[in-house]
Amino acid sequence: MRGGDERTGELFSYVDLEARVRRDHPLRAIRTIVTEALLALERDFAALYSPIGRPSIPPEKLLRALLLQAFYSIRSERLLMERLEYDLLFRWFVGIGVDDAAWDHSVFSKNRDRLLAGDIAAKFLSAVLVQPKVKQLLSTDHFSVDGTLIEAWASMKSVKPKDGSGEPPTGGGRNAEADFHGERRSNQTHGSTTDPDARLYRKGAGKEAKLCFMGHGLMENRHGLLVDACLTPADGHAERVAALHMIEPHAERPRAITLGADKAYDVQDFVNELRSMKVTPHVAQNTKGRRSAIDGRTTRHGGYAVSQRIRKRIEEAFGWIKTVAGQDKTKFRGRDRVGWAFTFSAAAYNLVRLPKLMAASR
C-alpha cells in the first residue's frame, strides 16, 4: 500500500552517528590521521588557554570544522555552522552529538588570533607529515618549489598615496566612483588602506596590477605532497627567498638533495646559495636573451629531466588550494591571517590525497 506523506517527530533520538557513516567513506581515514595529529598538539593547545574560567569549545573541534570547510568548498563560517546543524556526516567528523547545538560562527573569529599566536597551522601540517604511515610516503632527497599569487581582500579603490595627497572618490553610496586614469601607482608611493600588508603586483607584461600576497610551497617529488608552506608579500624576490627558507631544514643531511624549480629561479645568486647548502639546483634554464646560471654539469644528468617533469605537479596543489579550499581570493586581511589560512589549506590538500596513497602502499 502507498505510504502517507506525513511528518513525524520523536521525543528521543537513537541515531548512532558511527553507524550512519559508511565504512569505506574517505573521511574515515582522514579523521584517523587528523585525530593522531591533534593528539600530538595537545600541549600546544593547553599553552594557548587559561587554566581557569569557563571551558571553551575544544580547538580540536574548531580545526576539524575548518578542514570540512576546505574539503567541501564552504565559502563562509556562517554557512559552515548552518551545514553542521543538519549534516550528520559533519557532526561525526567534528565530534559533536546529534542533539548538541552547533556553536555560533563568531567563535572562529574569537579563537583565530589564539590559533594564530600558537602557529597551529604550521604545527598541524608537520604533525600530519611525521606520522609513520605518512612519513614512509615522503621523499627525503628530491623536492620542488614554486609560488602562487593570492589575491587580497581589498579593492583597488583602497590604494591611496602614502603621503595623504589623494583626492576622495566622488559620488555617493558605498561604492563611490574613482578615476585612476593617468595616475602612476607603485608600492613605494601607494598602499591599500583596507589591507596595508597587500602589495601591488603585476604577473606579466600586459597584465593588470592587483593587490596580492604570494604563497609558497615545498613539495616532495615521490607523491607530490606539500612538506612546507608559507606566505610573503608579493614582490620579485619573494619566491627565491622563501625557497631558501623552506629547503634549509632539509639540506642538513649528509647526502645531497635536489630542488626543482621553474625559470623564475634561474638567478646566479640563488643557484650559488643552493650549492653552498649542498642542494643540487634542478632549475629550468632561462636562456631568453641571457645566460643561464644552470650549466651542463647539472643538465647532463638524467635526474635533471625527471625533476623538470615532476616539479609541475606542485601546480596541482596550488590549484586545489585556490579553487576547492577557496584561497584564490582570500577572505582575510593581514599577512599573518592570510598566511595561516594558506598553510592550513596546504595541510588539508595533503589529507585529501593521503587515504588513496596509504591504501596503494599496503
C-alpha positions as a Markdown table, in Angstrom:
| # | Residue | x | y | z |
|---|---|---|---|---|
| 1 | Met | 0.0 | 0.0 | 0.0 |
| 2 | Arg | 1.1 | 3.6 | -0.5 |
| 3 | Gly | 2.6 | 5.3 | 2.5 |
| 4 | Gly | 1.3 | 8.6 | 3.7 |
| 5 | Asp | 3.3 | 11.8 | 3.3 |
| 6 | Glu | 3.3 | 12.7 | 6.9 |
| 7 | Arg | 5.9 | 14.3 | 9.1 |
| 8 | Thr | 6.6 | 12.5 | 12.3 |
| 9 | Gly | 8.7 | 13.6 | 15.3 |
| 10 | Glu | 10.3 | 11.6 | 18.0 |
| 11 | Leu | 10.8 | 12.6 | 21.6 |
| 12 | Phe | 14.0 | 10.7 | 21.9 |
| 13 | Ser | 16.8 | 10.1 | 19.4 |
| 14 | Tyr | 18.5 | 6.8 | 18.9 |
| 15 | Val | 20.7 | 7.8 | 16.0 |
| 16 | Asp | 24.2 | 6.3 | 16.1 |
| 17 | Leu | 26.5 | 8.6 | 14.1 |
| 18 | Glu | 29.2 | 6.0 | 13.8 |
| 19 | Ala | 26.7 | 3.7 | 12.0 |
| 20 | Arg | 25.5 | 6.4 | 9.7 |
| 21 | Val | 28.9 | 6.8 | 8.1 |
| 22 | Arg | 29.7 | 4.0 | 5.6 |
| 23 | Arg | 32.9 | 2.0 | 6.4 |
| 24 | Asp | 34.7 | 3.0 | 3.2 |
| 25 | His | 34.0 | 6.7 | 3.4 |
| 26 | Pro | 37.2 | 8.7 | 2.6 |
| 27 | Leu | 36.6 | 10.9 | 5.7 |
| 28 | Arg | 37.2 | 7.8 | 8.0 |
| 29 | Ala | 40.8 | 7.5 | 7.0 |
| 30 | Ile | 41.3 | 11.3 | 7.1 |
| 31 | Arg | 39.7 | 11.5 | 10.6 |
| 32 | Thr | 42.1 | 8.9 | 11.9 |
| 33 | Ile | 45.1 | 10.9 | 10.7 |
| 34 | Val | 43.7 | 14.2 | 11.9 |
| 35 | Thr | 43.0 | 12.8 | 15.4 |
| 36 | Glu | 46.5 | 11.5 | 15.8 |
| 37 | Ala | 47.9 | 14.8 | 14.6 |
| 38 | Leu | 45.7 | 16.8 | 17.1 |
| 39 | Leu | 46.8 | 14.5 | 19.9 |
| 40 | Ala | 50.4 | 15.4 | 19.2 |
| 41 | Leu | 49.5 | 19.1 | 19.5 |
| 42 | Glu | 47.8 | 18.7 | 22.9 |
| 43 | Arg | 50.5 | 20.6 | 24.8 |
| 44 | Asp | 50.4 | 23.4 | 22.3 |
| 45 | Phe | 46.7 | 23.8 | 22.7 |
| 46 | Ala | 47.0 | 23.7 | 26.5 |
| 47 | Ala | 49.5 | 26.6 | 26.4 |
| 48 | Leu | 47.0 | 28.8 | 24.5 |
| 49 | Tyr | 44.2 | 28.6 | 27.1 |
| 50 | Ser | 44.0 | 29.8 | 30.7 |
| 51 | Pro | 43.7 | 27.1 | 33.3 |
| 52 | Ile | 40.8 | 28.9 | 34.9 |
| 53 | Gly | 37.5 | 30.1 | 33.7 |
| 54 | Arg | 34.7 | 28.5 | 31.7 |
| 55 | Pro | 35.6 | 25.6 | 29.3 |
| 56 | Ser | 35.9 | 26.7 | 25.7 |
| 57 | Ile | 34.9 | 24.9 | 22.6 |
| 58 | Pro | 37.8 | 22.5 | 22.1 |
| 59 | Pro | 40.3 | 23.7 | 19.5 |
| 60 | Glu | 40.3 | 20.2 | 18.0 |
| 61 | Lys | 36.7 | 20.6 | 17.0 |
| 62 | Leu | 37.3 | 24.0 | 15.6 |
| 63 | Leu | 40.1 | 22.7 | 13.4 |
| 64 | Arg | 38.1 | 19.7 | 12.2 |
| 65 | Ala | 35.3 | 22.0 | 11.2 |
| 66 | Leu | 37.8 | 24.2 | 9.3 |
| 67 | Leu | 39.0 | 21.2 | 7.5 |
| 68 | Leu | 35.5 | 20.4 | 6.4 |
| 69 | Gln | 35.1 | 24.0 | 5.2 |
| 70 | Ala | 38.2 | 23.4 | 2.9 |
| 71 | Phe | 37.1 | 19.9 | 1.8 |
| 72 | Tyr | 33.6 | 21.0 | 0.7 |
| 73 | Ser | 34.3 | 24.5 | -0.5 |
| 74 | Ile | 32.1 | 26.2 | 2.0 |
| 75 | Arg | 32.6 | 29.9 | 1.5 |
| 76 | Ser | 32.0 | 31.2 | 5.0 |
| 77 | Glu | 32.0 | 30.1 | 8.6 |
| 78 | Arg | 28.3 | 31.2 | 8.9 |
| 79 | Leu | 27.4 | 28.6 | 6.2 |
| 80 | Leu | 29.7 | 26.1 | 7.8 |
| 81 | Met | 27.8 | 26.3 | 11.0 |
| 82 | Glu | 24.5 | 26.1 | 9.2 |
| 83 | Arg | 25.7 | 22.9 | 7.5 |
| 84 | Leu | 26.9 | 21.5 | 10.8 |
| 85 | Glu | 23.4 | 22.0 | 12.2 |
| 86 | Tyr | 21.8 | 19.4 | 10.0 |
| 87 | Asp | 24.6 | 17.3 | 8.4 |
| 88 | Leu | 25.2 | 14.1 | 10.3 |
| 89 | Leu | 28.5 | 13.4 | 8.4 |
| 90 | Phe | 29.8 | 16.8 | 9.5 |
| 91 | Arg | 28.7 | 16.2 | 13.1 |
| 92 | Trp | 30.5 | 12.8 | 13.1 |
| 93 | Phe | 33.7 | 14.3 | 11.7 |
| 94 | Val | 33.8 | 17.3 | 14.1 |
| 95 | Gly | 32.9 | 15.1 | 17.1 |
| 96 | Ile | 29.6 | 16.5 | 18.3 |
| 97 | Gly | 26.5 | 14.6 | 19.1 |
| 98 | Val | 23.2 | 14.6 | 17.3 |
| 99 | Asp | 21.4 | 16.6 | 20.0 |
| 100 | Asp | 24.3 | 19.1 | 20.5 |
| 101 | Ala | 23.7 | 22.6 | 19.2 |
| 102 | Ala | 26.2 | 24.0 | 16.6 |
| 103 | Trp | 28.1 | 26.9 | 18.0 |
| 104 | Asp | 27.9 | 30.5 | 16.8 |
| 105 | His | 30.1 | 31.4 | 13.8 |
| 106 | Ser | 31.7 | 34.2 | 15.7 |
| 107 | Val | 33.6 | 31.5 | 17.7 |
| 108 | Phe | 36.1 | 31.2 | 14.9 |
| 109 | Ser | 36.8 | 34.9 | 14.9 |
| 110 | Lys | 37.4 | 34.9 | 18.6 |
| 111 | Asn | 39.7 | 31.9 | 18.5 |
| 112 | Arg | 41.6 | 32.7 | 15.3 |
| 113 | Asp | 44.1 | 35.0 | 17.0 |
| 114 | Arg | 44.7 | 32.4 | 19.6 |
| 115 | Leu | 45.4 | 29.7 | 17.0 |
| 116 | Leu | 47.5 | 32.2 | 15.0 |
| 117 | Ala | 49.7 | 33.1 | 18.0 |
| 118 | Gly | 50.4 | 29.4 | 18.6 |
| 119 | Asp | 51.4 | 28.9 | 14.9 |
| 120 | Ile | 48.9 | 26.0 | 14.9 |
| 121 | Ala | 48.6 | 25.7 | 11.1 |
| 122 | Ala | 52.3 | 25.0 | 10.6 |
| 123 | Lys | 52.4 | 22.7 | 13.5 |
| 124 | Phe | 49.4 | 20.8 | 12.3 |
| 125 | Leu | 51.0 | 20.4 | 8.8 |
| 126 | Ser | 54.1 | 19.0 | 10.5 |
| 127 | Ala | 52.1 | 16.7 | 12.8 |
| 128 | Val | 50.4 | 15.1 | 9.9 |
| 129 | Leu | 53.7 | 14.5 | 8.0 |
| 130 | Val | 55.7 | 13.0 | 10.9 |
| 131 | Gln | 53.2 | 10.1 | 11.4 |
| 132 | Pro | 55.0 | 6.8 | 10.5 |
| 133 | Lys | 52.4 | 5.8 | 7.9 |
| 134 | Val | 52.6 | 9.2 | 6.2 |
| 135 | Lys | 56.4 | 9.7 | 6.6 |
| 136 | Gln | 57.1 | 6.5 | 4.6 |
| 137 | Leu | 55.4 | 8.0 | 1.6 |
| 138 | Leu | 57.7 | 11.1 | 1.5 |
| 139 | Ser | 60.9 | 11.6 | -0.4 |
| 140 | Thr | 63.8 | 12.9 | 1.6 |
| 141 | Asp | 66.1 | 13.6 | -1.4 |
| 142 | His | 64.1 | 15.3 | -4.1 |
| 143 | Phe | 61.9 | 18.4 | -3.8 |
| 144 | Ser | 60.2 | 21.0 | -5.9 |
| 145 | Val | 59.3 | 24.6 | -5.1 |
| 146 | Asp | 57.1 | 27.3 | -6.6 |
| 147 | Gly | 55.0 | 30.3 | -5.7 |
| 148 | Thr | 51.4 | 31.4 | -6.5 |
| 149 | Leu | 49.5 | 34.7 | -6.1 |
| 150 | Ile | 46.8 | 35.0 | -3.5 |
| 151 | Glu | 44.5 | 38.0 | -4.3 |
| 152 | Ala | 44.0 | 40.2 | -1.3 |
| 153 | Trp | 40.6 | 41.0 | 0.2 |
| 154 | Ala | 40.8 | 44.7 | -0.8 |
| 155 | Ser | 39.6 | 46.8 | -3.6 |
| 156 | Met | 41.9 | 48.7 | -5.9 |
| 157 | Lys | 39.9 | 51.8 | -4.8 |
| 158 | Ser | 41.6 | 51.4 | -1.4 |
| 159 | Val | 45.0 | 52.1 | -2.9 |
| 160 | Lys | 45.9 | 55.7 | -1.8 |
| 161 | Pro | 49.1 | 57.8 | -1.8 |
| 162 | Lys | 51.0 | 57.2 | 1.3 |
| 163 | Asp | 51.6 | 61.0 | 1.8 |
| 164 | Gly | 47.8 | 61.5 | 2.0 |
| 165 | Ser | 47.6 | 63.7 | -1.1 |
| 166 | Gly | 44.9 | 61.6 | -2.8 |
| 167 | Glu | 41.5 | 63.1 | -3.6 |
| 168 | Pro | 38.5 | 61.4 | -2.1 |
| 169 | Pro | 36.2 | 59.5 | -4.6 |
| 170 | Thr | 33.2 | 61.4 | -6.0 |
| 171 | Gly | 29.6 | 60.4 | -5.8 |
| 172 | Gly | 27.5 | 58.9 | -3.1 |
| 173 | Gly | 26.9 | 55.4 | -1.8 |
| 174 | Arg | 29.2 | 52.8 | -0.6 |
| 175 | Asn | 30.9 | 52.2 | -3.9 |
| 176 | Ala | 31.9 | 55.7 | -4.9 |
| 177 | Glu | 33.5 | 56.5 | -8.3 |
| 178 | Ala | 37.2 | 56.8 | -8.6 |
| 179 | Asp | 39.3 | 57.9 | -11.7 |
| 180 | Phe | 42.7 | 56.3 | -11.9 |
| 181 | His | 43.4 | 57.4 | -15.5 |
| 182 | Gly | 46.9 | 58.8 | -15.9 |
| 183 | Glu | 47.9 | 58.1 | -12.3 |
| 184 | Arg | 51.1 | 56.2 | -11.7 |
| 185 | Arg | 51.0 | 53.9 | -8.7 |
| 186 | Ser | 53.7 | 51.8 | -7.1 |
| 187 | Asn | 54.3 | 50.1 | -3.8 |
| 188 | Gln | 56.8 | 52.8 | -2.8 |
| 189 | Thr | 54.3 | 55.7 | -3.2 |
| 190 | His | 50.9 | 54.0 | -2.7 |
| 191 | Gly | 49.3 | 51.5 | -0.2 |
| 192 | Ser | 46.0 | 49.9 | 0.5 |
| 193 | Thr | 44.0 | 51.4 | 3.3 |
| 194 | Thr | 42.0 | 48.2 | 3.6 |
| 195 | Asp | 44.9 | 45.8 | 3.9 |
| 196 | Pro | 48.2 | 47.6 | 4.3 |
| 197 | Asp | 50.1 | 44.3 | 4.0 |
| 198 | Ala | 48.9 | 43.7 | 0.5 |
| 199 | Arg | 51.2 | 44.7 | -2.4 |
| 200 | Leu | 50.5 | 45.8 | -6.0 |
| 201 | Tyr | 51.8 | 43.0 | -8.2 |
| 202 | Arg | 51.8 | 42.5 | -12.0 |
| 203 | Lys | 52.1 | 38.9 | -13.1 |
| 204 | Gly | 53.5 | 39.6 | -16.5 |
| 205 | Ala | 53.8 | 42.2 | -19.3 |
| 206 | Gly | 50.4 | 43.5 | -20.4 |
| 207 | Lys | 48.7 | 42.2 | -17.2 |
| 208 | Glu | 46.9 | 44.4 | -14.8 |
| 209 | Ala | 48.4 | 45.1 | -11.3 |
| 210 | Lys | 46.4 | 43.6 | -8.4 |
| 211 | Leu | 46.6 | 43.7 | -4.6 |
| 212 | Cys | 48.2 | 40.3 | -3.8 |
| 213 | Phe | 50.1 | 38.2 | -1.4 |
| 214 | Met | 52.4 | 35.4 | -2.6 |
| 215 | Gly | 52.0 | 31.8 | -1.3 |
| 216 | His | 54.9 | 29.4 | -1.5 |
| 217 | Gly | 55.0 | 25.6 | -1.3 |
| 218 | Leu | 57.7 | 23.0 | -1.0 |
| 219 | Met | 56.7 | 19.6 | -2.5 |
| 220 | Glu | 58.4 | 16.2 | -2.2 |
| 221 | Asn | 58.7 | 14.6 | -5.5 |
| 222 | Arg | 57.7 | 11.0 | -4.7 |
| 223 | His | 54.0 | 11.6 | -4.3 |
| 224 | Gly | 53.6 | 15.3 | -4.7 |
| 225 | Leu | 52.7 | 16.1 | -1.1 |
| 226 | Leu | 53.4 | 19.6 | 0.4 |
| 227 | Val | 56.0 | 19.4 | 3.1 |
| 228 | Asp | 56.1 | 23.1 | 3.8 |
| 229 | Ala | 54.1 | 26.2 | 3.0 |
| 230 | Cys | 54.4 | 29.9 | 3.8 |
| 231 | Leu | 53.2 | 33.3 | 2.6 |
| 232 | Thr | 55.1 | 36.5 | 1.9 |
| 233 | Pro | 54.4 | 40.0 | 0.5 |
| 234 | Ala | 54.3 | 39.8 | -3.3 |
| 235 | Asp | 57.5 | 41.1 | -4.9 |
| 236 | Gly | 60.1 | 39.9 | -7.4 |
| 237 | His | 62.4 | 38.4 | -4.8 |
| 238 | Ala | 59.9 | 36.6 | -2.6 |
| 239 | Glu | 59.9 | 33.3 | -4.4 |
| 240 | Arg | 63.6 | 32.7 | -4.1 |
| 241 | Val | 63.9 | 33.9 | -0.5 |
| 242 | Ala | 61.0 | 31.7 | 0.6 |
| 243 | Ala | 62.6 | 28.7 | -1.3 |
| 244 | Leu | 65.8 | 29.0 | 0.5 |
| 245 | His | 64.0 | 29.3 | 3.8 |
| 246 | Met | 61.9 | 26.2 | 3.2 |
| 247 | Ile | 64.7 | 24.0 | 1.8 |
| 248 | Glu | 67.2 | 24.8 | 4.5 |
| 249 | Pro | 65.9 | 22.3 | 7.2 |
| 250 | His | 66.0 | 19.5 | 4.6 |
| 251 | Ala | 69.5 | 20.4 | 3.5 |
| 252 | Glu | 71.1 | 19.5 | 6.9 |
| 253 | Arg | 71.8 | 15.9 | 5.8 |
| 254 | Pro | 75.0 | 14.1 | 4.8 |
| 255 | Arg | 73.5 | 13.3 | 1.3 |
| 256 | Ala | 73.0 | 15.9 | -1.3 |
| 257 | Ile | 69.4 | 16.7 | -2.3 |
| 258 | Thr | 67.8 | 18.2 | -5.4 |
| 259 | Leu | 65.4 | 21.1 | -5.7 |
| 260 | Gly | 63.3 | 21.6 | -8.9 |
| 261 | Ala | 62.0 | 25.0 | -9.9 |
| 262 | Asp | 60.9 | 27.0 | -12.9 |
| 263 | Lys | 62.7 | 29.7 | -14.9 |
| 264 | Ala | 61.9 | 32.4 | -12.3 |
| 265 | Tyr | 64.5 | 30.8 | -10.0 |
| 266 | Asp | 67.3 | 30.8 | -12.6 |
| 267 | Val | 69.4 | 33.5 | -10.9 |
| 268 | Gln | 73.1 | 33.2 | -10.2 |
| 269 | Asp | 72.8 | 34.2 | -6.5 |
| 270 | Phe | 70.0 | 31.7 | -5.8 |
| 271 | Val | 71.8 | 28.9 | -7.6 |
| 272 | Asn | 75.1 | 29.6 | -5.7 |
| 273 | Glu | 73.3 | 29.7 | -2.4 |
| 274 | Leu | 71.7 | 26.3 | -3.1 |
| 275 | Arg | 75.1 | 24.8 | -4.0 |
| 276 | Ser | 76.6 | 26.1 | -0.8 |
| 277 | Met | 73.9 | 24.3 | 1.1 |
| 278 | Lys | 74.7 | 21.0 | -0.8 |
| 279 | Val | 71.4 | 21.3 | -2.7 |
| 280 | Thr | 71.6 | 20.4 | -6.4 |
| 281 | Pro | 69.6 | 23.1 | -8.3 |
| 282 | His | 67.4 | 21.4 | -10.8 |
| 283 | Val | 66.1 | 24.8 | -12.0 |
| 284 | Ala | 64.7 | 25.3 | -15.5 |
| 285 | Gln | 67.1 | 27.2 | -17.8 |
| 286 | Asn | 66.1 | 30.7 | -18.7 |
| 287 | Thr | 68.1 | 31.5 | -21.9 |
| 288 | Lys | 65.8 | 34.2 | -23.3 |
| 289 | Gly | 68.2 | 37.0 | -24.1 |
| 290 | Arg | 70.5 | 36.0 | -21.2 |
| 291 | Arg | 72.9 | 33.3 | -19.9 |
| 292 | Ser | 71.5 | 30.7 | -17.7 |
| 293 | Ala | 73.0 | 30.0 | -14.2 |
| 294 | Ile | 72.4 | 26.3 | -14.8 |
| 295 | Asp | 75.2 | 24.7 | -16.9 |
| 296 | Gly | 76.0 | 21.2 | -18.3 |
| 297 | Arg | 77.2 | 19.8 | -15.0 |
| 298 | Thr | 73.6 | 19.8 | -13.9 |
| 299 | Thr | 71.6 | 19.3 | -17.1 |
| 300 | Arg | 73.7 | 16.3 | -18.3 |
| 301 | His | 72.3 | 14.1 | -15.6 |
| 302 | Gly | 69.1 | 12.1 | -16.1 |
| 303 | Gly | 67.7 | 13.2 | -12.8 |
| 304 | Tyr | 67.5 | 16.8 | -14.1 |
| 305 | Ala | 65.0 | 15.8 | -16.7 |
| 306 | Val | 63.0 | 13.9 | -14.2 |
| 307 | Ser | 62.9 | 16.8 | -11.8 |
| 308 | Gln | 61.7 | 19.1 | -14.6 |
| 309 | Arg | 58.8 | 16.8 | -15.4 |
| 310 | Ile | 57.7 | 16.2 | -11.8 |
| 311 | Arg | 58.1 | 19.8 | -10.5 |
| 312 | Lys | 55.0 | 20.8 | -12.4 |
| 313 | Arg | 52.9 | 18.7 | -10.1 |
| 314 | Ile | 53.1 | 21.5 | -7.5 |
| 315 | Glu | 50.6 | 23.3 | -9.6 |
| 316 | Glu | 48.0 | 20.6 | -8.8 |
| 317 | Ala | 48.4 | 21.5 | -5.1 |
| 318 | Phe | 48.1 | 25.2 | -5.8 |
| 319 | Gly | 45.0 | 24.6 | -8.0 |
| 320 | Trp | 43.3 | 22.7 | -5.2 |
| 321 | Ile | 44.2 | 25.3 | -2.5 |
| 322 | Lys | 42.9 | 28.2 | -4.6 |
| 323 | Thr | 39.8 | 26.6 | -6.1 |
| 324 | Val | 38.5 | 23.9 | -3.7 |
| 325 | Ala | 39.8 | 25.5 | -0.5 |
| 326 | Gly | 38.8 | 29.0 | -1.7 |
| 327 | Gln | 42.2 | 30.7 | -1.3 |
| 328 | Asp | 42.3 | 32.2 | -4.8 |
| 329 | Lys | 40.9 | 35.4 | -3.3 |
| 330 | Thr | 41.4 | 35.3 | 0.5 |
| 331 | Lys | 38.6 | 36.3 | 2.9 |
| 332 | Phe | 41.1 | 37.6 | 5.5 |
| 333 | Arg | 43.2 | 40.7 | 5.9 |
| 334 | Gly | 46.8 | 40.9 | 7.1 |
| 335 | Arg | 49.7 | 38.8 | 6.1 |
| 336 | Asp | 49.6 | 36.7 | 9.3 |
| 337 | Arg | 45.9 | 35.7 | 8.9 |
| 338 | Val | 46.2 | 35.1 | 5.2 |
| 339 | Gly | 49.4 | 33.0 | 5.7 |
| 340 | Trp | 47.7 | 30.9 | 8.4 |
| 341 | Ala | 44.8 | 30.1 | 6.1 |
| 342 | Phe | 47.2 | 29.2 | 3.2 |
| 343 | Thr | 49.3 | 26.9 | 5.3 |
| 344 | Phe | 46.2 | 25.2 | 6.8 |
| 345 | Ser | 44.8 | 24.7 | 3.3 |
| 346 | Ala | 48.1 | 23.0 | 2.3 |
| 347 | Ala | 47.6 | 20.5 | 5.2 |
| 348 | Ala | 44.0 | 19.9 | 4.0 |
| 349 | Tyr | 45.3 | 19.2 | 0.5 |
| 350 | Asn | 47.7 | 16.5 | 1.9 |
| 351 | Leu | 44.9 | 15.0 | 3.9 |
| 352 | Val | 42.6 | 14.7 | 0.8 |
| 353 | Arg | 45.3 | 12.7 | -1.0 |
| 354 | Leu | 46.6 | 10.5 | 1.8 |
| 355 | Pro | 43.9 | 7.9 | 2.0 |
| 356 | Lys | 44.5 | 6.6 | -1.5 |
| 357 | Leu | 48.3 | 6.9 | -1.2 |
| 358 | Met | 48.3 | 4.8 | 2.0 |
| 359 | Ala | 45.9 | 2.2 | 0.5 |
| 360 | Ala | 48.2 | 1.8 | -2.5 |
| 361 | Ser | 51.3 | 1.4 | -0.3 |
| 362 | Arg | 49.9 | -1.5 | 1.6 |
